[in-house]
Amino acid sequence: MPHRRRPPHRAAVTASALLLACTALVAPPAAASAPASAGAALATARPMERLGRGVVAVRSSGTDVLVSWRLLGLDPDGIGFNVYRSTAGGSYVRLNSSVLTGGTNFTDATADLSRSNSYRVRPVVNGVEQPPSTAFTLTANHATEPVVRVPLRPGGPVKFVWVGDLDGDGEYDYVVDRQTSPQAIEAYRGDGTFLWRVDMGRNSTDQDNIEGGPATIDVGHWDGVTVYDLDGDGRSEVAVRIANGVTFGDGTTFTHEDDIHQYIAILDGRTGAARATAQVPTDYRPDGPMYARFGVGYLDGVTPSLVAYMKNRQDDGDFNLMYTAWRFDGGALTRQWKWKRGDAPHADGHNTRIIDVDQDGKDEIAEIGFVLNGDGTLRYSLAGQGVVHGDRFHIADMDPRRPGLEGYGVQQDNPSGLREYYYAAGDGGMLWKHVRDGVGDVGRGMAGDIDPRYPGMEVWSFDGVYNARTDTLTQATGPWPHLGVFWDGDLGMELFNDGKIEKWDPATGGVSRLVTTWHYGAANSGTQYPALIGDIFGDWREEVVMTTSTYDELVIFTTDRPTDTRLYTLAHNPAYRNDMTVKGYLQDHHVDYYLGDGMSRPPRPDISYAGS
């Protein structure tokens, strides 16, 4: 368990004082990142994306602009920032009178908003200004809205958006699907410049959500696409499950003698050309094509692997489940291992989490009812605890007073009456269960700190809100358990539900609305989910990515509220960044430290920057 620094005189600190104590949250010295079991820790830090500052500016009122930027995972202690503005292409002028060492955001109340304004920041280390960041331009007479708009070419519905640095400039670009027939994948730079399109071909026209075509993507809880820098060259690749007839971004068509065999292709993020392909194992080919759910993790602690969860249905209605892991070295895509569930009772669900559950530096692969080690062997199963299939589960540091991470899951039609459960993520030890009479389908379950009156996170489905650590019912009726989002700048989690960002009041059990997304032209793509929630630019708070109803624009909601809380970008936290690569039924991404009211300063992530 990583060492955590505590605020001074913790026992006497009030909730308000704890928030103030976190205003100076900066990555601690490297020694603080060493796990308690240092002997088991890896000597090599995992290489992650070399991100830029992600500067963003939104007009927060008739007179004010909120400028926000990233604190990076390896920024030194004491780093400060100066904010500069250029009006209508003029010289950059410093806006702050003294170096900013609190939250990585700044309110500009002096801009002439009838003209365009460009903002950039310059880090200050030991009193010396560093080179400036890339600038963000707010157009003249820009609307007052917490939104960044990215143009898309006209096309069909968009279900999912992935982010990755496709061109190596340190900022995230966008990969979107098109739910047309046949389906397609498109890539855009961060400013909306179109890069390429992949036509998934005739084998993506059968879009049944259980037994569809061999090249169908993004139906049901399947995706078959992900984006990440798999070879460490500083540019993200796009991984996609394909079959005969897929046309890549460079115009080349993948051909095979039949439509049954499936492959995984690794695409160049800049061109959409195939850099490598490898055949999906054919163990279950007699039962038809296998749908896929992709994600990325560092299974050996130092090199990213593509993880593929794949299923198809047998004639009797049962499902085949196979996991494979793959490594792309810049030239070849090589399978590392294969695991098949067979007839074992290990329960899967509608989402996968790739996370270091035992905190030894190497990632494991977690399902709702079992965990695989990074080498593809079974670590543990919750079948003996009566856990069966369910829709939602979470793994996070829910109890900061307990070493390690915890898991929370909900159940679908469990014959024992088990509704929800809370367990030790490292070894599967059950900490508590909720069992009710009869069989129930608990379709939603959430975990996050939404009640500052109790230490640690809350968990809830439809039977009230519970403090996870103590299994205490704190509110008989909770908010709808859908998705969380960090938005308003305090350390509690806000909520996203059906196009609304909301704040729950634990004293009254009611919610107040912070953002109504359709007021800004945003629409869900035929579902109640956004295309992505994640920390993709600005400070540590999260963005909600949606589209317009005509699918010709990404409408990216980013906070317009200042905060003094300083945290390194969530995208440099290994657990969080891994989870950004997974879709399934969208669920919250969690960091591997406790993020909530009363938190300690988080440890510096044990990472390096790719290409260092």
WOMOBEL-V204477 format. One record per residue. N is the residue number from 1. RES is the residue in one small letter. OMEGA is omega in whole degrees, 0 to 359 (* if undefined). BURIAL is # if it has 9 or more other ideal C-beta (glycine too) atoms within 8 Angstrom, else .. D_LAST is the distance of its C-alpha to the last C-alpha in Angstrom with 2 decimals. Layout:
<<N	RES	OMEGA	BURIAL	D_LAST> <N	RES	OMEGA	BURIAL	D_LAST>>
//
This chain:
<<1	m	181	.	26.68> <2	p	175	#	24.16> <3	h	179	.	25.91> <4	r	175	#	26.97> <5	r	180	.	28.15> <6	r	172	.	31.64> <7	p	180	#	33.24> <8	p	177	.	35.86> <9	h	187	.	39.36> <10	r	187	.	38.25> <11	a	183	.	41.73> <12	a	185	.	43.30> <13	v	177	#	40.80> <14	t	178	.	42.14> <15	a	179	.	40.32> <16	s	180	.	40.16> <17	a	178	#	38.85> <18	l	176	#	36.12> <19	l	178	#	34.89> <20	l	179	.	34.93> <21	a	181	#	33.09> <22	c	181	#	30.24> <23	t	178	#	30.08> <24	a	182	#	27.68> <25	l	178	#	25.40> <26	v	179	#	21.99> <27	a	181	#	19.26> <28	p	180	#	20.66> <29	p	185	.	19.18> <30	a	181	.	16.77> <31	a	183	.	19.88> <32	a	182	#	21.53> <33	s	183	#	19.28> <34	a	178	.	20.62> <35	p	178	#	23.20> <36	a	176	.	26.73> <37	s	188	.	26.59> <38	a	181	.	23.74> <39	g	180	.	24.92> <40	a	183	.	24.17> <41	a	177	#	20.68> <42	l	180	#	17.73> <43	a	184	.	15.80> <44	t	177	.	12.44> <45	a	181	.	11.30> <46	r	178	#	11.24> <47	p	178	#	8.31> <48	m	187	#	9.96> <49	e	173	#	10.34> <50	r	186	.	8.81> <51	l	171	#	12.43> <52	g	184	#	14.48> <53	r	176	#	17.49> <54	g	183	#	19.80> <55	v	177	#	22.75> <56	v	179	#	26.08> <57	a	176	#	29.66> <58	v	178	#	32.88> <59	r	187	#	36.42> <60	s	176	#	37.62> <61	s	178	.	41.18> <62	g	184	.	43.50> <63	t	191	.	41.98> <64	d	172	#	38.57> <65	v	173	#	35.04> <66	l	176	#	32.41> <67	v	186	#	28.94> <68	s	182	#	26.11> <69	w	184	#	22.30> <70	r	155	#	19.39> <71	l	185	#	18.41> <72	l	185	#	14.84> <73	g	183	#	14.16> <74	l	175	#	12.26> <75	d	182	#	14.51> <76	p	174	.	16.29> <77	d	175	.	19.93> <78	g	180	.	22.37> <79	i	176	#	20.36> <80	g	183	#	22.98> <81	f	168	#	23.41> <82	n	181	#	25.85> <83	v	182	#	27.14> <84	y	178	#	28.41> <85	r	172	#	30.85> <86	s	181	#	32.04> <87	t	177	#	35.46> <88	a	176	.	36.57> <89	g	180	.	34.00> <90	g	181	.	34.91> <91	s	177	.	32.93> <92	y	181	#	30.53> <93	v	178	.	32.33> <94	r	184	.	30.97> <95	l	184	#	32.67> <96	n	182	#	32.12> <97	s	177	.	34.15> <98	s	184	.	31.85> <99	v	182	.	28.17> <100	l	181	#	27.61> <101	t	177	.	26.41> <102	g	179	.	27.93> <103	g	183	#	27.25> <104	t	175	#	24.80> <105	n	185	#	27.71> <106	f	177	#	30.43> <107	t	177	#	33.89> <108	d	181	#	34.99> <109	a	186	.	38.80> <110	t	185	.	39.49> <111	a	169	#	38.26> <112	d	188	.	40.77> <113	l	172	#	40.17> <114	s	178	.	42.53> <115	r	178	.	39.82> <116	s	180	#	36.23> <117	n	178	#	33.67> <118	s	182	#	29.95> <119	y	171	#	27.74> <120	r	179	#	24.36> <121	v	174	#	22.85> <122	r	176	#	21.33> <123	p	176	#	19.60> <124	v	181	#	21.33> <125	v	182	#	19.76> <126	n	177	.	22.32> <127	g	184	.	24.67> <128	v	177	.	22.54> <129	e	177	.	21.88> <130	q	180	.	18.44> <131	p	183	.	18.18> <132	p	175	.	20.00> <133	s	166	#	18.96> <134	t	183	#	20.25> <135	a	172	#	23.97> <136	f	183	#	26.18> <137	t	173	.	29.78> <138	l	187	#	32.81> <139	t	179	.	35.64> <140	a	179	.	39.04> <141	n	182	.	41.46> <142	h	179	.	38.89> <143	a	173	.	40.32> <144	t	186	.	40.11> <145	e	178	.	38.08> <146	p	193	#	35.04> <147	v	164	#	33.73> <148	v	183	#	31.17> <149	r	181	.	32.66> <150	v	183	#	30.83> <151	p	173	.	33.25> <152	l	171	#	33.59> <153	r	174	.	35.78> <154	p	182	.	39.13> <155	g	184	#	39.08> <156	g	183	.	40.05> <157	p	176	#	39.20> <158	v	176	#	35.62> <159	k	186	#	35.16> <160	f	170	#	31.40> <161	v	173	#	28.36> <162	w	175	#	24.75> <163	v	175	#	21.70> <164	g	179	#	18.30> <165	d	186	#	16.18> <166	l	187	#	18.00> <167	d	174	#	17.23> <168	g	181	.	13.61> <169	d	178	.	14.88> <170	g	180	.	13.53> <171	e	185	#	17.06> <172	y	171	#	18.99> <173	d	190	#	21.41> <174	y	170	#	24.42> <175	v	183	#	25.90> <176	v	171	#	29.59> <177	d	172	#	32.32> <178	r	183	#	35.83> <179	q	177	#	38.60> <180	t	176	#	40.95> <181	s	1	.	42.79> <182	p	180	#	41.04> <183	q	180	#	37.81> <184	a	172	#	34.77> <185	i	179	#	31.10> <186	e	179	#	29.87> <187	a	181	#	26.56> <188	y	170	#	26.28> <189	r	183	#	23.81> <190	g	180	#	23.69> <191	d	179	.	26.63> <192	g	177	#	28.71> <193	t	181	.	28.26> <194	f	180	#	29.29> <195	l	184	#	27.00> <196	w	179	#	28.83> <197	r	173	#	31.32> <198	v	177	#	31.86> <199	d	184	.	35.52> <200	m	168	#	35.88> <201	g	187	#	39.30> <202	r	180	.	42.64> <203	n	173	#	41.27> <204	s	183	#	39.94> <205	t	174	#	43.39> <206	d	187	.	44.58> <207	q	171	#	42.88> <208	d	188	.	44.74> <209	n	176	.	42.53> <210	i	183	.	43.34> <211	e	182	.	44.28> <212	g	184	#	42.90> <213	g	183	#	41.73> <214	p	177	#	39.15> <215	a	180	#	36.80> <216	t	179	#	37.63> <217	i	164	#	34.79> <218	d	169	#	34.79> <219	v	181	#	38.27> <220	g	177	.	39.36> <221	h	179	.	36.56> <222	w	171	#	34.78> <223	d	182	#	31.90> <224	g	178	#	30.52> <225	v	166	#	27.59> <226	t	186	#	24.13> <227	v	177	#	20.94> <228	y	174	#	17.31> <229	d	187	#	14.11> <230	l	183	#	15.31> <231	d	173	.	13.40> <232	g	181	#	9.79> <233	d	179	#	10.00> <234	g	177	#	9.72> <235	r	183	#	13.54> <236	s	170	#	16.00> <237	e	175	#	18.73> <238	v	177	#	22.26> <239	a	182	#	24.04> <240	v	174	#	27.81> <241	r	187	#	30.82> <242	i	173	#	33.14> <243	a	182	#	36.48> <244	n	173	#	38.74> <245	g	177	#	39.01> <246	v	178	#	35.64> <247	t	184	#	34.77> <248	f	185	#	31.09> <249	g	178	#	29.71> <250	d	179	.	30.29> <251	g	179	.	33.94> <252	t	180	.	33.75> <253	t	177	#	35.85> <254	f	181	#	35.15> <255	t	175	.	38.39> <256	h	185	#	39.79> <257	e	177	.	43.35> <258	d	180	.	43.80> <259	d	185	.	42.63> <260	i	183	.	42.18> <261	h	181	#	39.06> <262	q	182	#	35.83> <263	y	168	#	32.31> <264	i	178	#	28.78> <265	a	173	#	27.02> <266	i	185	#	23.37> <267	l	172	#	23.47> <268	d	184	#	21.22> <269	g	182	#	20.53> <270	r	188	.	21.45> <271	t	186	#	24.64> <272	g	177	#	25.83> <273	a	178	#	26.34> <274	a	175	#	26.20> <275	r	179	#	23.36> <276	a	172	#	24.81> <277	t	176	#	27.82> <278	a	184	#	29.16> <279	q	173	.	32.55> <280	v	178	#	33.15> <281	p	189	.	35.23> <282	t	184	.	38.92> <283	d	185	.	40.31> <284	y	181	#	41.83> <285	r	179	.	42.51> <286	p	179	.	46.31> <287	d	175	#	45.89> <288	g	181	.	44.24> <289	p	179	#	40.84> <290	m	171	#	38.24> <291	y	188	#	36.69> <292	a	168	#	33.05> <293	r	186	#	30.80> <294	f	172	#	27.06> <295	g	182	#	24.15> <296	v	174	#	20.63> <297	g	179	#	19.64> <298	y	189	#	17.49> <299	l	174	#	20.53> <300	d	178	.	18.97> <301	g	186	#	16.63> <302	v	184	#	13.34> <303	t	180	.	14.04> <304	p	175	#	15.77> <305	s	170	#	19.35> <306	l	180	#	21.96> <307	v	182	#	25.01> <308	a	172	#	28.39> <309	y	186	#	31.51> <310	m	181	#	34.49> <311	k	163	#	38.23> <312	n	188	#	41.53> <313	r	176	#	45.11> <314	q	181	#	47.82> <315	d	181	.	51.39> <316	d	178	.	52.53> <317	g	175	.	50.04> <318	d	183	.	47.61> <319	f	167	.	43.94> <320	n	178	#	41.76> <321	l	179	#	38.26> <322	m	171	#	35.41> <323	y	171	#	31.74> <324	t	175	#	29.24> <325	a	188	#	25.50> <326	w	177	#	23.52> <327	r	176	#	20.21> <328	f	185	#	18.95> <329	d	184	.	16.86> <330	g	179	.	16.90> <331	g	184	.	20.39> <332	a	173	.	22.57> <333	l	188	#	23.29> <334	t	177	#	24.53> <335	r	180	#	26.54> <336	q	179	#	25.56> <337	w	177	.	28.80> <338	k	177	#	31.79> <339	w	178	#	33.81> <340	k	181	#	37.23> <341	r	185	#	39.23> <342	g	181	.	42.58> <343	d	181	.	45.47> <344	a	186	.	43.70> <345	p	182	.	44.15> <346	h	190	#	40.47> <347	a	173	#	40.42> <348	d	180	#	37.88> <349	g	184	#	37.86> <350	h	177	.	36.56> <351	n	178	#	32.99> <352	t	174	#	30.22> <353	r	179	#	27.65> <354	i	194	#	24.55> <355	i	179	#	23.73> <356	d	187	#	23.28> <357	v	181	#	26.99> <358	d	173	.	27.16> <359	q	173	#	23.95> <360	d	179	#	22.76> <361	g	180	#	19.22> <362	k	185	#	20.31> <363	d	170	#	21.83> <364	e	183	#	25.46> <365	i	188	#	27.44> <366	a	168	#	30.24> <367	e	184	#	33.42> <368	i	183	#	36.30> <369	g	178	#	38.12> <370	f	179	#	35.75> <371	v	173	#	32.23> <372	l	170	#	30.55> <373	n	181	#	28.15> <374	g	178	#	24.86> <375	d	176	.	26.72> <376	g	175	#	29.40> <377	t	181	.	32.08> <378	l	178	#	34.11> <379	r	174	#	33.12> <380	y	176	.	36.12> <381	s	175	#	38.59> <382	l	180	#	40.56> <383	a	179	#	43.46> <384	g	176	.	45.43> <385	q	177	#	45.20> <386	g	182	#	46.81> <387	v	176	#	43.79> <388	v	184	#	44.21> <389	h	174	#	42.72> <390	g	186	#	41.64> <391	d	191	#	39.91> <392	r	169	#	37.58> <393	f	184	#	35.55> <394	h	171	#	32.87> <395	i	183	#	30.55> <396	a	172	#	29.37> <397	d	185	#	29.92> <398	m	181	#	33.41> <399	d	183	#	34.90> <400	p	179	#	32.86> <401	r	180	.	35.56> <402	r	178	.	35.05> <403	p	175	.	32.14> <404	g	181	#	30.09> <405	l	179	#	30.12> <406	e	177	#	33.27> <407	g	176	#	34.40> <408	y	180	#	37.18> <409	g	176	#	38.85> <410	v	190	#	42.01> <411	q	177	#	44.41> <412	q	174	#	46.27> <413	d	178	#	49.83> <414	n	185	#	49.42> <415	p	179	.	52.88> <416	s	185	.	52.69> <417	g	177	#	52.40> <418	l	181	#	48.88> <419	r	182	#	47.40> <420	e	186	#	44.19> <421	y	186	#	42.43> <422	y	191	#	39.84> <423	y	175	#	38.08> <424	a	186	#	35.47> <425	a	183	#	32.43> <426	g	184	#	31.35> <427	d	178	.	34.61> <428	g	179	#	36.77> <429	g	184	.	39.33> <430	m	181	#	41.58> <431	l	169	.	41.96> <432	w	177	.	44.52> <433	k	170	#	46.13> <434	h	181	#	48.35> <435	v	179	.	51.16> <436	r	176	.	53.85> <437	d	177	.	57.06> <438	g	181	.	56.89> <439	v	181	.	54.04> <440	g	177	#	51.77> <441	d	178	.	48.91> <442	v	190	#	46.32> <443	g	182	.	44.31> <444	r	175	#	41.91> <445	g	186	#	40.20> <446	m	176	#	37.81> <447	a	178	#	35.87> <448	g	178	#	34.75> <449	d	179	#	35.94> <450	i	181	#	38.81> <451	d	184	#	41.28> <452	p	180	#	40.42> <453	r	184	.	43.67> <454	y	182	#	42.29> <455	p	177	.	39.22> <456	g	184	#	36.47> <457	m	169	#	36.39> <458	e	172	#	39.33> <459	v	182	#	39.88> <460	w	171	#	42.53> <461	s	182	#	44.11> <462	f	181	.	47.80> <463	d	179	.	49.46> <464	g	180	#	48.29> <465	v	180	#	45.26> <466	y	166	#	44.42> <467	n	189	#	42.41> <468	a	186	#	40.18> <469	r	187	#	40.24> <470	t	185	.	44.02> <471	d	181	#	45.20> <472	t	174	.	47.26> <473	l	183	.	48.65> <474	t	179	#	47.87> <475	q	185	#	49.12> <476	a	179	.	51.46> <477	t	181	.	50.12> <478	g	175	#	46.49> <479	p	179	#	44.61> <480	w	186	.	44.12> <481	p	185	#	41.29> <482	h	181	#	39.13> <483	l	175	#	35.66> <484	g	177	#	34.01> <485	v	174	#	32.00> <486	f	192	#	30.79> <487	w	194	#	32.42> <488	d	173	#	34.65> <489	g	171	#	32.40> <490	d	186	.	34.13> <491	l	176	#	32.64> <492	g	180	#	34.95> <493	m	168	#	34.34> <494	e	189	#	36.13> <495	l	173	#	37.42> <496	f	181	#	37.32> <497	n	172	#	40.49> <498	d	175	.	42.00> <499	g	181	#	40.55> <500	k	168	#	40.91> <501	i	190	#	38.57> <502	e	176	#	40.72> <503	k	180	#	40.97> <504	w	177	#	43.04> <505	d	184	#	45.45> <506	p	180	#	46.05> <507	a	183	.	49.25> <508	t	185	.	50.95> <509	g	180	#	49.12> <510	g	178	.	48.80> <511	v	171	#	45.93> <512	s	184	.	45.44> <513	r	178	.	43.85> <514	l	181	#	40.89> <515	v	171	#	40.15> <516	t	193	.	42.30> <517	t	182	#	40.04> <518	w	173	.	42.91> <519	h	181	.	43.97> <520	y	175	#	40.97> <521	g	181	#	41.71> <522	a	180	#	39.41> <523	a	170	#	40.62> <524	n	182	#	39.68> <525	s	177	#	39.62> <526	g	179	.	42.67> <527	t	176	.	41.25> <528	q	184	.	40.91> <529	y	167	.	37.12> <530	p	178	#	34.66> <531	a	180	#	32.14> <532	l	162	#	29.22> <533	i	180	#	28.76> <534	g	178	#	25.28> <535	d	187	#	23.14> <536	i	169	#	21.91> <537	f	183	#	22.02> <538	g	182	#	23.50> <539	d	190	#	23.53> <540	w	181	#	23.56> <541	r	194	#	26.78> <542	e	174	#	27.14> <543	e	174	#	28.21> <544	v	185	#	31.01> <545	v	178	#	30.83> <546	m	175	#	34.23> <547	t	168	#	36.00> <548	t	180	#	39.26> <549	s	178	.	42.30> <550	t	172	.	42.12> <551	y	180	#	38.46> <552	d	182	#	37.59> <553	e	166	#	35.23> <554	l	176	#	32.64> <555	v	188	#	33.95> <556	i	180	#	31.08> <557	f	179	#	32.43> <558	t	191	#	30.35> <559	t	175	#	31.87> <560	d	184	#	34.02> <561	r	180	#	34.55> <562	p	175	#	33.02> <563	t	174	#	31.87> <564	d	182	#	31.10> <565	t	182	#	29.04> <566	r	175	#	25.36> <567	l	174	#	22.93> <568	y	183	#	19.25> <569	t	180	#	19.02> <570	l	180	#	20.39> <571	a	173	#	17.89> <572	h	172	#	15.21> <573	n	187	#	17.78> <574	p	182	#	17.35> <575	a	182	#	21.11> <576	y	183	#	21.60> <577	r	174	#	18.91> <578	n	187	#	20.22> <579	d	175	#	23.66> <580	m	180	#	22.96> <581	t	185	#	22.73> <582	v	175	#	26.28> <583	k	187	#	29.51> <584	g	165	#	32.79> <585	y	187	#	35.10> <586	l	175	#	32.77> <587	q	185	#	32.30> <588	d	171	#	30.38> <589	h	180	#	26.73> <590	h	171	#	26.52> <591	v	182	#	23.89> <592	d	171	#	23.93> <593	y	179	#	25.41> <594	y	177	#	28.83> <595	l	181	#	28.85> <596	g	182	#	32.36> <597	d	181	#	35.04> <598	g	182	#	34.94> <599	m	170	#	31.32> <600	s	177	#	29.50> <601	r	185	#	26.26> <602	p	177	#	23.61> <603	p	174	#	21.13> <604	r	179	#	17.50> <605	p	181	#	15.79> <606	d	185	#	14.18> <607	i	164	#	10.90> <608	s	177	#	7.15> <609	y	180	#	5.62> <610	a	180	#	5.57> <611	g	181	.	3.83> <612	s	*	.	0.00>>
//
